[in-house]
């Protein structure tokens, strides 16, 4: 069977829809992007892309979050394909270093503000969660909307004057307004990009549609026991099994002015290459993190991409066209999520209509 699966390393692999339950509501802008109807908000506000991990949630389906690929021999999880020959699909160096894809990609659309939270850095993850991966993540804002007159915003980093003692007091009294006031509130628009390192407190506000590229875990420590919509959050989702004291130790209690916060975490995209047929920008790269990378290709013609012995994922944000791969032609269109294995040396994108393609890369 594994030999049968290895043939799929030589072709682009499109993912089936992969919506995931969360404690907040949203998702209408994912429907819009996918050109689905009706476009509705609900409890499945995230699309997980090329995922080989499962989502954490009480009483949820056991394999929720795993990406499914449609192949000529039937539907297979991406994990099945990768496990059939990890060196072939992911590349020898990457497979030897990480033993997995090492990255998780999401599309996230928030009708509600997400709960105030933090993710572990690598040191905390190793010590407390027995995981080689923390959950450093990034946000690339693709669209936004006002919800009940509230402009879309994110909350990021402790303001000056916040202490662990104050934070603990606000948590124990469940003073949500005070906890929010401890964080910098930053209005966002399409094109804004942020790095959220492990240990940095944050919350995504309502009305944000963004791509999140992150380390491949679902560890989230929360300090709100009730969501903004009134859903009670169980202890396991508050502290991930490590206990309240250790949950509070996951936060880094460094404080920043707003200028320092923006300098540390707001990223300005940089031009990599351009012609009359394409513009290639880098959003997140080794200057910001060694955990993942993200480039954006604006295409109105032809662009050839060399793989250099690694895998990557192309997310078609808009447009349609063709992909030339190993002398065969495949179509792409808005909403497609496409995995290219390390076995593929070169890919040519040819647009029929002007396209925006998000190119997601694993850790170095």
N, C-alpha and C positions, 0 to 999 in steps of 0.2 A: 504493500500500500504506500509506504513512504516514497518508493521510486516513482509511483504514479503521481504523487503530489509534487515531486521535485520539478516536473515539467512546467509547473506554473511559475517557477522562478524566472522564466524567460519572457514573460508577458506582463503588461500592466494589469493590476488586480483591483477591480472596483468593489467597494464595500456596499453592502445592503444597509438600509436605514438602521440606526443604532441609538435610539433615544433612551435616556436613563432617568430614573426617578431621583428627585432631590427633595429637600425640605422646604424649598421655595417654589413659587409658580413663575411661569413664563413659557417661551417657546414659539410665540406667534411669528417672530421675525425669522426663526429657523424655517417655519413653514413657508414664509414669503421667499426666503432664499432658495428653498427646495422647489418652489413653484407648486406647492401643495395647496389643496383646498379642502375644508375651510382652514383659515389661518387663525388658530385659537391658542390661548394661553391655558396651561394646565400644569400638572405635577411632573411632566417629563420635559424640563426646560433645557436639557443638554443633549447634544449629539456627540458621542464619543467616537473618535476617528482612529482607525488602525490600532485598536486597543487589544493588548494581550493580558490585561488584568480585569478582575471583576470589581464591581462597585460595592461599597460598604453600605449596608442599610438593613435594618431589622425586618425580617419576614419578607424579604425581596427574593426574586428568582435567583437560584444559585449561580447562574452564568450571566447575570445581567452585567452589561458593560463590555463583554467580549465581542470583538468585531467579527462579522460573518462575511465571507467572500463567496460570491456565486461563481462556481467553476463548471466546466462541461461534465464533470463527474459528480455534481451536486454541491450543495452548500457546505462550506468548511469554515471553521474558525481560523482567523489569521494565526492563532497560537498553534493549531494543528499543522498548518503549512510550515511555519517557522521551525517547529519542533521536528519536522520530518528531515530537515537538514539545515541546522542553524547557520553553519558557515556559508552555505550556498545563498541563503536568503538575506543574511545580515552582513556578510563579509567576515573573513577569518579574524582580522584584528579586533573588530567590534565584538564578535562572538566570544573570543578568548577573554576580553576585558570585562564584558558585562553579562554575558550569558542570557541576554534578553534584548528586546528592542531598546530599552533604556529611556523611552520617551512615551508620553501620552499627549494626544491632541484632542481638544474639545471645541465645539461651538456652543456658546452659552448665551442665553437670552433671558434677561431678568425683568419680569413684571413687578416683583417685589424686591426690596432691598434684601440682600443676603445677610445672614447673621454675622456678627462680628467674630472673627476667627483668626487663627494662626496655623501655619503648617510647620512641621519639624525641619530643622536643618539636618545635614547628613550625620553629624556627631550625635544629636539627640535621637535620630532614627535608629542608629546602630545600638545605642545604649538602652533605650527605652522600648523600642518596637522591633528589635532584631531584624532590621531592614538595612540593606546597603544603600537604599535610595531614601532621601528626604522628600520634600515636596516644594522645592523652589519652582516658581511658575512665572509666566509672563502673560500680559494682556495686550492684545492688539485690537483696538476699537474699530469695528466695521460699520456700525450703524447705531442710531440711538432714537429715542422717542420720549416725549414728555408723558409722565403718568400722573394723572390728577393734578396737573399744573406744575409738577416737580421736574426740574431739569435733571438729566442723567449726570451722575457723579460717582466717584469712587472715594472711599475712605482709606487712608494709607499712612502708617507710621505714627508713633507717639509724638505729641506736641511737647514743647519744652515745659518742664515742671511736673510731668507725670512721673510717678514712682510706682514701684511694685506694690507698696503698701496701699496707695490710693486705688490702684487697679484692683487689688484683691478686695478692698472694701466695697467698691462699686459692684464687683462680681457677686459678692456674698449678699448684698442688698438688692441685687438685680436692678440697679439703677442704669437702665439702658441709655437714657439721655446723657448721663454723665460719662458713660463709656464712649458713646459716639463723640462727645465733645473732647475726649482725649486724643482723637485722631484728626488728621488733616483731611478736610473735605475738598475734593478737587473736581470741578466740572469737566466733563469730557466730551469730545466730538470725534467723528470718524477720522482715522489717521493717527490718533493718539496711541502711544505705546508705553507700557510700564513693565519694569521688572519687580517681582515680589519675591524677595529672598526668604528662605526658611527663617522663622523667628520674627518676622515683621508683621505686626497686627494689621488687619485690613478688612474691608467689606466692599463688595460691589453694590452700588446703589441701583435703584429701579431704572428701567429704560435703557439698559446697556446690552448691545449685541456685540460680542467680541469673540475672537479666537484666543484660546488659552493653550499655550504649549508649556508642558511641565514635566517634571520627573514622574516616573510611572508608579505612583501610589495614590491611594485615596484617603490618606491620613489628614483629618481636619479636626483641630481642637476648637471648640466653640465656647463663648462665654455668655451667650443668651440661652436661657432655658425655655424660652417661648419665642417663636419666630414673629416677625412683624405682622403676619396674618393670623397669629394666635395658635399655631400648632405647637404642642408641647414636645420638647426634644428630650429623649431618654438619656440616661447617664452615659451609655456607651457612645452615643454620638457627641456628647459633651467632651469626654476625656479619652475616648478610644481605648478604654480599658486600663489606663495607667494611673487613674485616680486624680482627684482634684488638685492636690498639691503639685504633682508632676505635670499636670496640664498647665498650671500657671507658670511652671518653670520652662515651658516650651517657648514662651515669649522672650524676645530680647528687649530689655528695658532701656535701650538707648533712646534719646530724645532729640528732636530736630526742629529747627525753624522751617517755615513753609519753603523758603528758598533752598535750604539744605535738602529737604525731602524731594523737591522737584529735581535738584541736581543729582541726587543719588539714584532716583528710581524712574524718572521720566526719560524716555529714550527718543532721540531724534534719528529717524531713518536716514541712511546714507546711500548715495548713488554708487552702484558698482560698475554699470556698463549701460550704454544706450546706443541706439541707431534710429533710423527712420521707421523701423519695424518693431522695436521693443524698448522698454525701460526696465532695468533690473536694479532693485534696491535691496539693501540688507536692513532688516528690522532688528533682530537679535542675533548676536554673534559672540565670538570668543572674547571680545572686549567686555561683555556684560556677564557671561556665564560659560562654563564648560559643560553645562547640562543639556543643551539643545541649541538649535539655530532656526531662524525664520527669514526667508527672503520673499520678496513680492515681485512678480513678473507681470508687467503691463504689456500686452501683446496685440499688435495689429499687423501680423505678417508671420514670419518664421523665426524660431529661436532654437538653437541646438544646445543641449545640455549634456556634458560629460559626467559620468557617474563617479569616477575615481575610486571604485572598489567598495562603495558603501551603498546603503539603501536610503530612500527618502520617500516622502509622501507629498503628492500634489493635491491641493484642495481648490476646486474651480469655484471661485467666488462669483464670477460673471463671465458671460460669453460662451461660445462654442467653437469647435474645430476638430482637428485630427491630431493624433499622435503617431509618429513613425517609430517603430521599435522592432529591431531585428528583422528589417525589411517587410514588416507587416504594418497595416494601417488600422488604427482604432479610433473611435470617435470619443470626444469629450463634450460635456455640456454643463451649464451652471448647476451646481449642487453635487457634482461628482466628487468622490474622495478616492484617490488612486494611489496604490502602493507600488513602488518600483523596487525590486530586489537588487541586492549587490551584484547579482549575476548579469545584469543588464549594463552594457558599457556606455551606450549613448542613446539619447532620446531626442526627437525633434518634435516641437510643438508648432502646429500650423493653425492659425486662427481663421475661422470663417467670419465671425463677428468679433469686435474688439473684446479682449478677454483680460480678466484679472485672475492670476493664478498664484496661490500661496504655496510656497515650497518649504516644507518642514523637514528639519534634519535632526538626527540623533546626536547624543553627546560625542565629544571628540575622544 
